[in-house]
Amino acid sequence: MPRQKQPTQKAAPASDIAAFRESLWQTLDRNAAGLSGPEVVRALKVISDEIYHAGIDEAYVRARVEKGQSIADAWDLTWVTALSIHLWRLQGTTQKGVLQPYLTSVNSTPSSQPSRQTT
């Protein structure tokens, strides 16, 4: 017996994405509180390098989407999420009493990262 097609899910309304983005920016603001300007700038550089070296930027280029805005929203949310996590780790934030490890060196450079192979 052939499989029945699953109903397709409709995209989230733009207002839902906007509300999540606003909440994410507020989280980013909290995670950056108390850090110096140079610390935040270094975090921006580290996250940009990590996204590039992990190939995440290429995933967006390869994606075939109907609306450019959808991919732009996904890119924004990915990048801001990664930055917020990095700033949170810089703060030495604890969760449930356990210190979260600082996994990414603020002194990392592109040359210290594994090279990304292109296809």
Long-range contacts (C-beta under 8 A, 24 or more apart in sequence): 11-70, 17-73, 17-77, 20-77, 21-73, 21-76, 21-77, 21-80, 24-77, 24-80, 24-81, 24-84, 25-80, 27-84, 28-80, 28-83, 28-84, 28-87, 31-84, 31-87, 31-88, 31-91, 31-93, 32-87, 34-91, 35-87, 35-90, 35-91, 39-90, 39-106, 40-87, 42-106, 43-83, 43-86, 43-87, 43-90, 43-106, 44-83, 46-86, 46-104, 46-105, 46-106, 46-108, 47-79, 47-82, 47-83, 47-86, 49-108, 49-109, 49-110, 49-113, 50-82, 50-104, 50-113, 51-78, 51-79, 51-82, 52-110, 52-116, 53-110, 53-113, 53-114, 53-116, 54-116, 55-116, 58-118
